[in-house]
Protein backbone atom coordinates (compact mmCIF):
# COMPACT_ATOMS: atom_id res chain seq x y z
CA UNK A 1 0.00 0.00 0.00
CA UNK A 2 1.53 3.29 -1.12
CA UNK A 3 -0.11 6.48 0.07
CA UNK A 4 0.93 10.05 -0.61
CA UNK A 5 -0.68 13.32 0.43
CA UNK A 6 0.31 16.38 -1.58
CA UNK A 7 -0.90 19.96 -2.05
CA UNK A 8 -1.32 21.10 -5.65
CA UNK A 9 1.25 23.81 -6.29
CA UNK A 10 2.16 25.97 -9.29
CA UNK A 11 5.42 27.85 -8.88
CA UNK A 12 5.48 29.77 -5.62
CA UNK A 13 1.73 29.70 -5.09
CA UNK A 14 -0.79 26.96 -4.56
CA UNK A 15 -3.43 26.18 -7.17
CA UNK A 16 -6.36 28.57 -6.84
CA UNK A 17 -8.67 26.17 -8.66
CA UNK A 18 -9.04 22.41 -8.72
CA UNK A 19 -10.03 22.59 -12.41
CA UNK A 20 -6.70 21.47 -13.88
CA UNK A 21 -6.32 18.60 -11.43
CA UNK A 22 -9.90 17.40 -11.94
CA UNK A 23 -9.36 17.61 -15.71
CA UNK A 24 -6.24 15.49 -15.34
CA UNK A 25 -8.22 12.84 -13.46
CA UNK A 26 -10.78 12.75 -16.27
CA UNK A 27 -8.15 11.63 -18.81
CA UNK A 28 -9.06 7.93 -18.63
CA UNK A 29 -12.68 8.71 -19.52
CA UNK A 30 -11.78 10.27 -22.85
CA UNK A 31 -13.33 8.24 -25.67
CA UNK A 32 -14.98 5.76 -23.31
CA UNK A 33 -18.66 4.97 -23.33
CA UNK A 34 -20.48 2.58 -21.07
CA UNK A 35 -21.84 0.60 -24.04
CA UNK A 36 -20.00 -1.62 -26.52
CA UNK A 37 -16.68 -1.77 -24.65
CA UNK A 38 -14.19 -4.52 -25.55
CA UNK A 39 -14.20 -7.48 -23.17
CA UNK A 40 -12.13 -6.77 -20.06
CA UNK A 41 -11.95 -3.02 -20.61
CA UNK A 42 -13.19 -0.85 -17.75
CA UNK A 43 -15.94 1.63 -18.41
CA UNK A 44 -16.12 5.26 -17.33
CA UNK A 45 -15.23 5.99 -13.73
CA UNK A 46 -17.09 8.85 -12.09
CA UNK A 47 -16.24 10.95 -9.07
CA UNK A 48 -17.84 9.88 -5.79
CA UNK A 49 -17.82 10.90 -2.13
CA UNK A 50 -19.00 9.38 1.13
CA UNK A 51 -22.62 9.12 0.07
CA UNK A 52 -22.86 9.96 -3.63
CA UNK A 53 -21.87 8.32 -6.91
CA UNK A 54 -21.61 9.54 -10.50
CA UNK A 55 -20.73 13.10 -9.50
CA UNK A 56 -19.78 15.32 -12.43
CA UNK A 57 -16.37 16.94 -12.78
CA UNK A 58 -18.06 20.35 -12.93
CA UNK A 59 -19.70 19.79 -9.55
CA UNK A 60 -16.40 18.70 -8.01
CA UNK A 61 -14.60 21.84 -9.21
CA UNK A 62 -17.44 24.14 -8.10
CA UNK A 63 -17.67 22.57 -4.64
CA UNK A 64 -13.93 22.40 -3.92
CA UNK A 65 -13.18 25.87 -5.31
CA UNK A 66 -16.04 27.38 -3.32
CA UNK A 67 -14.75 25.97 -0.05
CA UNK A 68 -11.57 27.96 0.54
CA UNK A 69 -12.73 30.93 2.61
CA UNK A 70 -9.96 33.22 3.94
CA UNK A 71 -7.15 31.05 2.59
CA UNK A 72 -4.15 32.92 1.16
CA UNK A 73 -2.40 32.14 -2.13
CA UNK A 74 0.47 30.80 -0.06
CA UNK A 75 -1.83 28.23 1.58
CA UNK A 76 -3.13 25.02 -0.06
CA UNK A 77 -6.84 25.10 -0.83
CA UNK A 78 -7.04 21.35 -1.28
CA UNK A 79 -4.92 18.23 -0.99
CA UNK A 80 -4.52 15.21 -3.23
CA UNK A 81 -4.41 11.79 -1.60
CA UNK A 82 -3.19 8.97 -3.84
CA UNK A 83 -3.68 5.39 -2.67
CA UNK A 84 -1.93 2.68 -4.68
CA UNK A 85 -2.55 -0.88 -3.51
CA UNK A 86 0.11 -3.44 -4.40
CA UNK A 87 -0.59 -6.18 -6.90
CA UNK A 88 -0.95 -8.58 -4.00
CA UNK A 89 -3.59 -6.38 -2.39
CA UNK A 90 -5.40 -5.88 -5.70
CA UNK A 91 -5.50 -9.62 -6.25
CA UNK A 92 -7.55 -9.88 -3.09
CA UNK A 93 -10.33 -7.75 -4.55
CA UNK A 94 -13.28 -9.25 -6.39
CA UNK A 95 -14.21 -6.05 -8.23
CA UNK A 96 -11.54 -3.34 -8.34
CA UNK A 97 -13.92 -0.42 -8.88
CA UNK A 98 -16.61 -1.28 -6.34
CA UNK A 99 -14.21 -2.68 -3.74
CA UNK A 100 -11.91 0.36 -3.93
CA UNK A 101 -14.91 2.68 -3.57
CA UNK A 102 -15.92 0.79 -0.45
CA UNK A 103 -12.37 1.00 0.88
CA UNK A 104 -12.10 4.73 0.11
CA UNK A 105 -15.16 5.50 2.21
CA UNK A 106 -13.65 3.62 5.16
CA UNK A 107 -10.22 5.17 4.53
CA UNK A 108 -11.60 8.70 4.81
CA UNK A 109 -12.92 7.81 8.27
CA UNK A 110 -9.33 6.92 9.18
CA UNK A 111 -8.23 10.24 7.68
CA UNK A 112 -10.45 12.39 9.91
CA UNK A 113 -9.66 10.22 12.94
CA UNK A 114 -5.98 11.12 12.50
CA UNK A 115 -6.66 14.83 13.13
CA UNK A 116 -6.21 15.97 16.70
CA UNK A 117 -8.98 18.52 16.27
CA UNK A 118 -12.46 19.23 17.53
CA UNK A 119 -15.34 21.15 15.98
CA UNK A 120 -17.74 22.79 18.39
CA UNK A 121 -16.36 20.70 21.23
CA UNK A 122 -16.66 17.30 19.53
CA UNK A 123 -14.23 15.14 17.53
CA UNK A 124 -14.46 15.65 13.78
CA UNK A 125 -16.17 13.00 11.66
CA UNK A 126 -16.16 12.13 7.97
CA UNK A 127 -19.26 14.33 7.59
CA UNK A 128 -17.15 17.35 8.56
CA UNK A 129 -14.87 17.13 5.51
CA UNK A 130 -15.48 17.83 1.84
CA UNK A 131 -13.87 15.31 -0.49
CA UNK A 132 -14.31 13.67 -3.88
CA UNK A 133 -12.59 10.53 -5.10
CA UNK A 134 -12.05 8.69 -8.37
CA UNK A 135 -10.77 5.23 -9.27
CA UNK A 136 -8.22 4.91 -12.08
CA UNK A 137 -7.06 1.71 -13.77
CA UNK A 138 -4.04 2.80 -15.80
CA UNK A 139 -0.49 3.86 -14.97
CA UNK A 140 2.52 4.71 -17.11
CA UNK A 141 6.20 4.44 -16.29
CA UNK A 142 7.71 7.70 -15.04
CA UNK A 143 11.28 8.93 -14.90
CA UNK A 144 11.35 8.29 -11.16
CA UNK A 145 10.55 4.57 -11.53
CA UNK A 146 13.49 2.31 -10.73
CA UNK A 147 13.05 0.36 -13.98
CA UNK A 148 13.49 3.57 -15.97
CA UNK A 149 16.53 4.60 -13.93
CA UNK A 150 18.25 1.24 -14.37
CA UNK A 151 17.45 1.21 -18.10
CA UNK A 152 18.79 4.74 -18.52
CA UNK A 153 22.38 3.84 -19.55
CA UNK A 154 20.95 1.76 -22.41
CA UNK A 155 18.51 4.54 -23.35
CA UNK A 156 21.36 7.06 -23.48
CA UNK A 157 23.52 4.84 -25.71
CA UNK A 158 20.57 4.06 -28.00
CA UNK A 159 19.87 7.77 -28.40
CA UNK A 160 23.52 8.44 -29.27
CA UNK A 161 23.48 5.69 -31.91
CA UNK A 162 20.23 6.99 -33.41
CA UNK A 163 21.81 10.44 -33.65
CA UNK A 164 24.79 8.95 -35.47
CA UNK A 165 22.50 7.15 -37.91
CA UNK A 166 20.63 10.38 -38.62
CA UNK A 167 23.89 12.20 -39.30
CA UNK A 168 24.94 9.45 -41.71
CA UNK A 169 21.61 9.55 -43.54
CA UNK A 170 21.82 13.34 -43.85
CA UNK A 171 25.30 13.05 -45.32
CA UNK A 172 26.97 14.95 -42.49
CA UNK A 173 29.27 12.07 -41.59
CA UNK A 174 30.39 8.67 -42.87
CA UNK A 175 29.58 5.35 -41.30
CA UNK A 176 27.66 2.08 -41.50
CA UNK A 177 24.08 2.78 -40.43
CA UNK A 178 23.10 -0.90 -40.67
CA UNK A 179 25.85 -1.84 -38.20
CA UNK A 180 24.74 0.91 -35.84
CA UNK A 181 21.12 -0.32 -36.08
CA UNK A 182 22.29 -3.81 -35.13
CA UNK A 183 23.94 -2.33 -32.03
CA UNK A 184 20.67 -0.57 -31.19
CA UNK A 185 18.71 -3.82 -31.57
CA UNK A 186 21.16 -5.58 -29.26
CA UNK A 187 20.96 -2.85 -26.62
CA UNK A 188 17.15 -2.94 -26.77
CA UNK A 189 17.25 -6.64 -25.85
CA UNK A 190 20.03 -6.27 -23.25
CA UNK A 191 18.27 -3.60 -21.21
CA UNK A 192 17.54 -5.23 -17.82
CA UNK A 193 13.88 -4.27 -17.60
CA UNK A 194 11.52 -5.46 -20.31
CA UNK A 195 7.75 -5.65 -20.67
CA UNK A 196 6.09 -7.78 -23.35
CA UNK A 197 9.48 -8.19 -25.05
CA UNK A 198 10.20 -4.45 -25.21
CA UNK A 199 12.55 -2.22 -23.25
CA UNK A 200 10.62 -0.33 -20.59
CA UNK A 201 10.64 3.37 -21.44
CA UNK A 202 9.10 6.47 -19.91
CA UNK A 203 5.43 6.82 -20.84
CA UNK A 204 4.89 3.12 -21.51
CA UNK A 205 1.63 1.82 -19.94
CA UNK A 206 2.28 -0.57 -17.05
CA UNK A 207 1.00 -4.11 -17.52
CA UNK A 208 -1.30 -5.87 -15.10
CA UNK A 209 -3.87 -4.50 -12.69
CA UNK A 210 -2.92 -0.87 -12.01
CA UNK A 211 -6.09 0.23 -10.20
CA UNK A 212 -5.57 3.03 -7.69
CA UNK A 213 -7.46 5.82 -5.93
CA UNK A 214 -7.26 9.60 -6.22
CA UNK A 215 -8.92 11.75 -3.56
CA UNK A 216 -9.36 15.53 -3.62
CA UNK A 217 -10.03 16.83 -0.13
CA UNK A 218 -10.68 20.46 0.76
CA UNK A 219 -8.45 22.06 3.36
CA UNK A 220 -11.46 23.75 4.93
CA UNK A 221 -14.12 21.70 6.67
CA UNK A 222 -17.55 21.21 5.10
CA UNK A 223 -18.87 24.37 6.77
CA UNK A 224 -16.01 26.36 5.18
CA UNK A 225 -15.02 27.55 8.66
CA UNK A 226 -12.23 25.42 10.11
CA UNK A 227 -8.87 24.60 8.54
CA UNK A 228 -7.90 20.91 8.48
CA UNK A 229 -4.38 20.51 7.13
CA UNK A 230 -2.84 17.02 6.79
CA UNK A 231 0.39 18.86 5.98
CA UNK A 232 0.64 20.30 9.48
CA UNK A 233 4.16 20.17 10.86
CA UNK A 234 2.63 19.52 14.26
CA UNK A 235 1.91 15.95 15.23
CA UNK A 236 -1.13 15.46 17.46
CA UNK A 237 -0.56 17.83 20.38
CA UNK A 238 -2.10 20.58 22.46
CA UNK A 239 -1.06 24.21 22.78
CA UNK A 240 -2.34 27.12 24.84
CA UNK A 241 -3.64 30.04 22.78
CA UNK A 242 -5.37 33.08 24.27
CA UNK A 243 -5.77 31.28 27.55
CA UNK A 244 -7.42 28.22 25.96
CA UNK A 245 -6.04 24.74 25.34
CA UNK A 246 -6.25 24.09 21.59
CA UNK A 247 -5.79 20.70 19.97
CA UNK A 248 -3.81 20.66 16.75
CA UNK A 249 -1.94 18.46 14.31
CA UNK A 250 -2.33 15.44 12.08
CA UNK A 251 -0.87 12.05 13.04
CA UNK A 252 0.53 10.69 9.78
CA UNK A 253 1.81 7.47 11.35
CA UNK A 254 -1.64 6.73 12.69
CA UNK A 255 -3.25 7.40 9.32
CA UNK A 256 -0.91 5.10 7.39
CA UNK A 257 -1.22 2.31 9.95
CA UNK A 258 -5.02 2.58 10.11
CA UNK A 259 -5.19 2.57 6.30
CA UNK A 260 -3.47 -0.82 6.26
CA UNK A 261 -5.57 -2.30 9.06
CA UNK A 262 -8.78 -1.09 7.43
CA UNK A 263 -7.83 -2.74 4.13
CA UNK A 264 -6.89 -5.99 5.85
CA UNK A 265 -10.11 -6.09 7.88
CA UNK A 266 -12.32 -5.11 4.93
CA UNK A 267 -10.97 -7.72 2.52
CA UNK A 268 -9.51 -10.38 4.83
CA UNK A 269 -5.99 -9.66 3.60
CA UNK A 270 -3.01 -11.36 5.29
CA UNK A 271 -0.31 -8.68 5.24
CA UNK A 272 3.33 -9.78 5.01
CA UNK A 273 5.86 -8.19 7.37
CA UNK A 274 7.63 -6.14 4.67
CA UNK A 275 4.29 -4.66 3.53
CA UNK A 276 3.60 -3.02 6.86
CA UNK A 277 4.15 0.66 7.45
CA UNK A 278 5.99 -0.11 10.69
CA UNK A 279 8.47 -2.34 8.85
CA UNK A 280 9.11 0.33 6.21
CA UNK A 281 9.74 2.86 8.94
CA UNK A 282 12.09 0.53 10.83
CA UNK A 283 13.91 -0.11 7.55
CA UNK A 284 15.15 3.48 7.71
CA UNK A 285 15.24 4.31 11.39
CA UNK A 286 16.00 0.96 13.07
CA UNK A 287 17.68 -1.32 10.51
CA UNK A 288 18.89 -3.83 13.11
CA UNK A 289 15.34 -4.30 14.37
CA UNK A 290 14.09 -4.55 10.78
CA UNK A 291 16.56 -7.27 9.77
CA UNK A 292 16.15 -9.15 13.04
CA UNK A 293 12.38 -9.25 12.52
CA UNK A 294 12.83 -10.25 8.87
CA UNK A 295 15.08 -13.19 9.71
CA UNK A 296 12.70 -14.45 12.42
CA UNK A 297 9.84 -14.87 9.94
CA UNK A 298 8.67 -18.41 9.11
CA UNK A 299 10.40 -19.79 6.02
CA UNK A 300 7.44 -19.33 3.67
CA UNK A 301 6.72 -15.77 4.86
CA UNK A 302 10.42 -14.91 4.58
CA UNK A 303 10.50 -16.14 0.99
CA UNK A 304 7.47 -13.98 0.14
CA UNK A 305 9.09 -11.03 1.93
CA UNK A 306 12.27 -11.24 -0.18
CA UNK A 307 10.19 -11.57 -3.35
CA UNK A 308 8.21 -8.46 -2.47
CA UNK A 309 11.38 -6.51 -1.67
CA UNK A 310 12.88 -7.44 -5.04
CA UNK A 311 9.71 -6.45 -6.91
CA UNK A 312 9.69 -3.11 -5.11
CA UNK A 313 13.06 -2.26 -6.60
CA UNK A 314 15.05 -2.76 -3.41
CA UNK A 315 18.51 -4.02 -4.43
CA UNK A 316 19.33 -7.43 -2.93
CA UNK A 317 22.62 -9.30 -2.76
CA UNK A 318 22.69 -12.75 -4.43
CA UNK A 319 23.31 -14.43 -1.08
CA UNK A 320 22.08 -13.09 2.22
CA UNK A 321 24.53 -13.46 5.15
CA UNK A 322 23.13 -15.45 8.03
CA UNK A 323 23.89 -13.34 11.09
CA UNK A 324 22.03 -10.16 11.91
CA UNK A 325 25.30 -8.25 12.25
CA UNK A 326 26.37 -9.22 8.74
CA UNK A 327 22.97 -8.28 7.41
CA UNK A 328 23.09 -4.87 9.00
CA UNK A 329 26.62 -4.17 7.74
CA UNK A 330 26.69 -5.69 4.26
CA UNK A 331 23.15 -5.34 3.01
CA UNK A 332 21.80 -2.20 4.61
CA UNK A 333 23.87 0.35 2.70
CA UNK A 334 22.79 -1.18 -0.59
CA UNK A 335 19.18 -1.36 0.48
CA UNK A 336 19.20 2.31 1.36
CA UNK A 337 19.65 3.20 -2.30
CA UNK A 338 16.21 1.84 -3.02
CA UNK A 339 14.59 3.36 0.02
CA UNK A 340 12.63 5.99 -1.93
CA UNK A 341 10.52 3.21 -3.41
CA UNK A 342 10.44 0.96 -0.36
CA UNK A 343 9.13 3.58 2.04
CA UNK A 344 7.18 5.78 -0.35
CA UNK A 345 4.05 5.32 1.75
CA UNK A 346 5.73 6.89 4.79
CA UNK A 347 6.13 10.26 3.09
CA UNK A 348 3.43 12.86 3.02
CA UNK A 349 5.07 14.42 -0.03
CA UNK A 350 4.89 18.02 1.17
C-alpha positions as CSV (number, residue, x, y, z in Angstrom):
1,X,0.0,0.0,0.0
2,X,1.5,3.3,-1.1
3,X,-0.1,6.5,0.1
4,X,0.9,10.1,-0.6
5,X,-0.7,13.3,0.4
6,X,0.3,16.4,-1.6
7,X,-0.9,20.0,-2.0
8,X,-1.3,21.1,-5.6
9,X,1.3,23.8,-6.3
10,X,2.2,26.0,-9.3
11,X,5.4,27.9,-8.9
12,X,5.5,29.8,-5.6
13,X,1.7,29.7,-5.1
14,X,-0.8,27.0,-4.6
15,X,-3.4,26.2,-7.2
16,X,-6.4,28.6,-6.8
17,X,-8.7,26.2,-8.7
18,X,-9.0,22.4,-8.7
19,X,-10.0,22.6,-12.4
20,X,-6.7,21.5,-13.9
21,X,-6.3,18.6,-11.4
22,X,-9.9,17.4,-11.9
23,X,-9.4,17.6,-15.7
24,X,-6.2,15.5,-15.3
25,X,-8.2,12.8,-13.5
26,X,-10.8,12.7,-16.3
27,X,-8.1,11.6,-18.8
28,X,-9.1,7.9,-18.6
29,X,-12.7,8.7,-19.5
30,X,-11.8,10.3,-22.9
31,X,-13.3,8.2,-25.7
32,X,-15.0,5.8,-23.3
33,X,-18.7,5.0,-23.3
34,X,-20.5,2.6,-21.1
35,X,-21.8,0.6,-24.0
36,X,-20.0,-1.6,-26.5
37,X,-16.7,-1.8,-24.7
38,X,-14.2,-4.5,-25.5
39,X,-14.2,-7.5,-23.2
40,X,-12.1,-6.8,-20.1
41,X,-12.0,-3.0,-20.6
42,X,-13.2,-0.8,-17.7
43,X,-15.9,1.6,-18.4
44,X,-16.1,5.3,-17.3
45,X,-15.2,6.0,-13.7
46,X,-17.1,8.8,-12.1
47,X,-16.2,10.9,-9.1
48,X,-17.8,9.9,-5.8
49,X,-17.8,10.9,-2.1
50,X,-19.0,9.4,1.1
51,X,-22.6,9.1,0.1
52,X,-22.9,10.0,-3.6
53,X,-21.9,8.3,-6.9
54,X,-21.6,9.5,-10.5
55,X,-20.7,13.1,-9.5
56,X,-19.8,15.3,-12.4
57,X,-16.4,16.9,-12.8
58,X,-18.1,20.4,-12.9
59,X,-19.7,19.8,-9.6
60,X,-16.4,18.7,-8.0
61,X,-14.6,21.8,-9.2
62,X,-17.4,24.1,-8.1
63,X,-17.7,22.6,-4.6
64,X,-13.9,22.4,-3.9
65,X,-13.2,25.9,-5.3
66,X,-16.0,27.4,-3.3
67,X,-14.8,26.0,-0.1
68,X,-11.6,28.0,0.5
69,X,-12.7,30.9,2.6
70,X,-10.0,33.2,3.9
71,X,-7.1,31.0,2.6
72,X,-4.2,32.9,1.2
73,X,-2.4,32.1,-2.1
74,X,0.5,30.8,-0.1
75,X,-1.8,28.2,1.6
76,X,-3.1,25.0,-0.1
77,X,-6.8,25.1,-0.8
78,X,-7.0,21.3,-1.3
79,X,-4.9,18.2,-1.0
80,X,-4.5,15.2,-3.2
81,X,-4.4,11.8,-1.6
82,X,-3.2,9.0,-3.8
83,X,-3.7,5.4,-2.7
84,X,-1.9,2.7,-4.7
85,X,-2.5,-0.9,-3.5
86,X,0.1,-3.4,-4.4
87,X,-0.6,-6.2,-6.9
88,X,-1.0,-8.6,-4.0
89,X,-3.6,-6.4,-2.4
90,X,-5.4,-5.9,-5.7
91,X,-5.5,-9.6,-6.3
92,X,-7.6,-9.9,-3.1
93,X,-10.3,-7.7,-4.6
94,X,-13.3,-9.3,-6.4
95,X,-14.2,-6.0,-8.2
96,X,-11.5,-3.3,-8.3
97,X,-13.9,-0.4,-8.9
98,X,-16.6,-1.3,-6.3
99,X,-14.2,-2.7,-3.7
100,X,-11.9,0.4,-3.9
101,X,-14.9,2.7,-3.6
102,X,-15.9,0.8,-0.5
103,X,-12.4,1.0,0.9
104,X,-12.1,4.7,0.1
105,X,-15.2,5.5,2.2
106,X,-13.6,3.6,5.2
107,X,-10.2,5.2,4.5
108,X,-11.6,8.7,4.8
109,X,-12.9,7.8,8.3
110,X,-9.3,6.9,9.2
111,X,-8.2,10.2,7.7
112,X,-10.4,12.4,9.9
113,X,-9.7,10.2,12.9
114,X,-6.0,11.1,12.5
115,X,-6.7,14.8,13.1
116,X,-6.2,16.0,16.7
117,X,-9.0,18.5,16.3
118,X,-12.5,19.2,17.5
119,X,-15.3,21.2,16.0
120,X,-17.7,22.8,18.4
121,X,-16.4,20.7,21.2
122,X,-16.7,17.3,19.5
123,X,-14.2,15.1,17.5
124,X,-14.5,15.7,13.8
125,X,-16.2,13.0,11.7
126,X,-16.2,12.1,8.0
127,X,-19.3,14.3,7.6
128,X,-17.2,17.3,8.6
129,X,-14.9,17.1,5.5
130,X,-15.5,17.8,1.8
131,X,-13.9,15.3,-0.5
132,X,-14.3,13.7,-3.9
133,X,-12.6,10.5,-5.1
134,X,-12.0,8.7,-8.4
135,X,-10.8,5.2,-9.3
136,X,-8.2,4.9,-12.1
137,X,-7.1,1.7,-13.8
138,X,-4.0,2.8,-15.8
139,X,-0.5,3.9,-15.0
140,X,2.5,4.7,-17.1
141,X,6.2,4.4,-16.3
142,X,7.7,7.7,-15.0
143,X,11.3,8.9,-14.9
144,X,11.4,8.3,-11.2
145,X,10.5,4.6,-11.5
146,X,13.5,2.3,-10.7
147,X,13.0,0.4,-14.0
148,X,13.5,3.6,-16.0
149,X,16.5,4.6,-13.9
150,X,18.2,1.2,-14.4
151,X,17.4,1.2,-18.1
152,X,18.8,4.7,-18.5
153,X,22.4,3.8,-19.5
154,X,20.9,1.8,-22.4
155,X,18.5,4.5,-23.4
156,X,21.4,7.1,-23.5
157,X,23.5,4.8,-25.7
158,X,20.6,4.1,-28.0
159,X,19.9,7.8,-28.4
160,X,23.5,8.4,-29.3
161,X,23.5,5.7,-31.9
162,X,20.2,7.0,-33.4
163,X,21.8,10.4,-33.6
164,X,24.8,8.9,-35.5
165,X,22.5,7.1,-37.9
166,X,20.6,10.4,-38.6
167,X,23.9,12.2,-39.3
168,X,24.9,9.5,-41.7
169,X,21.6,9.5,-43.5
170,X,21.8,13.3,-43.8
171,X,25.3,13.0,-45.3
172,X,27.0,15.0,-42.5
173,X,29.3,12.1,-41.6
174,X,30.4,8.7,-42.9
175,X,29.6,5.3,-41.3
176,X,27.7,2.1,-41.5
177,X,24.1,2.8,-40.4
178,X,23.1,-0.9,-40.7
179,X,25.8,-1.8,-38.2
180,X,24.7,0.9,-35.8
181,X,21.1,-0.3,-36.1
182,X,22.3,-3.8,-35.1
183,X,23.9,-2.3,-32.0
184,X,20.7,-0.6,-31.2
185,X,18.7,-3.8,-31.6
186,X,21.2,-5.6,-29.3
187,X,21.0,-2.9,-26.6
188,X,17.1,-2.9,-26.8
189,X,17.3,-6.6,-25.9
190,X,20.0,-6.3,-23.3
191,X,18.3,-3.6,-21.2
192,X,17.5,-5.2,-17.8
193,X,13.9,-4.3,-17.6
194,X,11.5,-5.5,-20.3
195,X,7.8,-5.6,-20.7
196,X,6.1,-7.8,-23.3
197,X,9.5,-8.2,-25.1
198,X,10.2,-4.5,-25.2
199,X,12.5,-2.2,-23.3
200,X,10.6,-0.3,-20.6
201,X,10.6,3.4,-21.4
202,X,9.1,6.5,-19.9
203,X,5.4,6.8,-20.8
204,X,4.9,3.1,-21.5
205,X,1.6,1.8,-19.9
206,X,2.3,-0.6,-17.1
207,X,1.0,-4.1,-17.5
208,X,-1.3,-5.9,-15.1
209,X,-3.9,-4.5,-12.7
210,X,-2.9,-0.9,-12.0
211,X,-6.1,0.2,-10.2
212,X,-5.6,3.0,-7.7
213,X,-7.5,5.8,-5.9
214,X,-7.3,9.6,-6.2
215,X,-8.9,11.7,-3.6
216,X,-9.4,15.5,-3.6
217,X,-10.0,16.8,-0.1
218,X,-10.7,20.5,0.8
219,X,-8.5,22.1,3.4
220,X,-11.5,23.7,4.9
221,X,-14.1,21.7,6.7
222,X,-17.6,21.2,5.1
223,X,-18.9,24.4,6.8
224,X,-16.0,26.4,5.2
225,X,-15.0,27.6,8.7
226,X,-12.2,25.4,10.1
227,X,-8.9,24.6,8.5
228,X,-7.9,20.9,8.5
229,X,-4.4,20.5,7.1
230,X,-2.8,17.0,6.8
231,X,0.4,18.9,6.0
232,X,0.6,20.3,9.5
233,X,4.2,20.2,10.9
234,X,2.6,19.5,14.3
235,X,1.9,16.0,15.2
236,X,-1.1,15.5,17.5
237,X,-0.6,17.8,20.4
238,X,-2.1,20.6,22.5
239,X,-1.1,24.2,22.8
240,X,-2.3,27.1,24.8
241,X,-3.6,30.0,22.8
242,X,-5.4,33.1,24.3
243,X,-5.8,31.3,27.5
244,X,-7.4,28.2,26.0
245,X,-6.0,24.7,25.3
246,X,-6.2,24.1,21.6
247,X,-5.8,20.7,20.0
248,X,-3.8,20.7,16.7
249,X,-1.9,18.5,14.3
250,X,-2.3,15.4,12.1
251,X,-0.9,12.0,13.0
252,X,0.5,10.7,9.8
253,X,1.8,7.5,11.3
254,X,-1.6,6.7,12.7
255,X,-3.3,7.4,9.3
256,X,-0.9,5.1,7.4
257,X,-1.2,2.3,10.0
258,X,-5.0,2.6,10.1
259,X,-5.2,2.6,6.3
260,X,-3.5,-0.8,6.3
261,X,-5.6,-2.3,9.1
262,X,-8.8,-1.1,7.4
263,X,-7.8,-2.7,4.1
264,X,-6.9,-6.0,5.8
265,X,-10.1,-6.1,7.9
266,X,-12.3,-5.1,4.9
267,X,-11.0,-7.7,2.5
268,X,-9.5,-10.4,4.8
269,X,-6.0,-9.7,3.6
270,X,-3.0,-11.4,5.3
271,X,-0.3,-8.7,5.2
272,X,3.3,-9.8,5.0
273,X,5.9,-8.2,7.4
274,X,7.6,-6.1,4.7
275,X,4.3,-4.7,3.5
276,X,3.6,-3.0,6.9
277,X,4.1,0.7,7.5
278,X,6.0,-0.1,10.7
279,X,8.5,-2.3,8.9
280,X,9.1,0.3,6.2
281,X,9.7,2.9,8.9
282,X,12.1,0.5,10.8
283,X,13.9,-0.1,7.6
284,X,15.1,3.5,7.7
285,X,15.2,4.3,11.4
286,X,16.0,1.0,13.1
287,X,17.7,-1.3,10.5
288,X,18.9,-3.8,13.1
289,X,15.3,-4.3,14.4
290,X,14.1,-4.6,10.8
291,X,16.6,-7.3,9.8
292,X,16.2,-9.2,13.0
293,X,12.4,-9.3,12.5
294,X,12.8,-10.2,8.9
295,X,15.1,-13.2,9.7
296,X,12.7,-14.4,12.4
297,X,9.8,-14.9,9.9
298,X,8.7,-18.4,9.1
299,X,10.4,-19.8,6.0
300,X,7.4,-19.3,3.7
301,X,6.7,-15.8,4.9
302,X,10.4,-14.9,4.6
303,X,10.5,-16.1,1.0
304,X,7.5,-14.0,0.1
305,X,9.1,-11.0,1.9
306,X,12.3,-11.2,-0.2
307,X,10.2,-11.6,-3.4
308,X,8.2,-8.5,-2.5
309,X,11.4,-6.5,-1.7
310,X,12.9,-7.4,-5.0
311,X,9.7,-6.5,-6.9
312,X,9.7,-3.1,-5.1
313,X,13.1,-2.3,-6.6
314,X,15.1,-2.8,-3.4
315,X,18.5,-4.0,-4.4
316,X,19.3,-7.4,-2.9
317,X,22.6,-9.3,-2.8
318,X,22.7,-12.8,-4.4
319,X,23.3,-14.4,-1.1
320,X,22.1,-13.1,2.2
321,X,24.5,-13.5,5.2
322,X,23.1,-15.4,8.0
323,X,23.9,-13.3,11.1
324,X,22.0,-10.2,11.9
325,X,25.3,-8.3,12.2
326,X,26.4,-9.2,8.7
327,X,23.0,-8.3,7.4
328,X,23.1,-4.9,9.0
329,X,26.6,-4.2,7.7
330,X,26.7,-5.7,4.3
331,X,23.1,-5.3,3.0
332,X,21.8,-2.2,4.6
333,X,23.9,0.3,2.7
334,X,22.8,-1.2,-0.6
335,X,19.2,-1.4,0.5
336,X,19.2,2.3,1.4
337,X,19.6,3.2,-2.3
338,X,16.2,1.8,-3.0
339,X,14.6,3.4,0.0
340,X,12.6,6.0,-1.9
341,X,10.5,3.2,-3.4
342,X,10.4,1.0,-0.4
343,X,9.1,3.6,2.0
344,X,7.2,5.8,-0.3
345,X,4.1,5.3,1.8
346,X,5.7,6.9,4.8
347,X,6.1,10.3,3.1
348,X,3.4,12.9,3.0
349,X,5.1,14.4,0.0
350,X,4.9,18.0,1.2
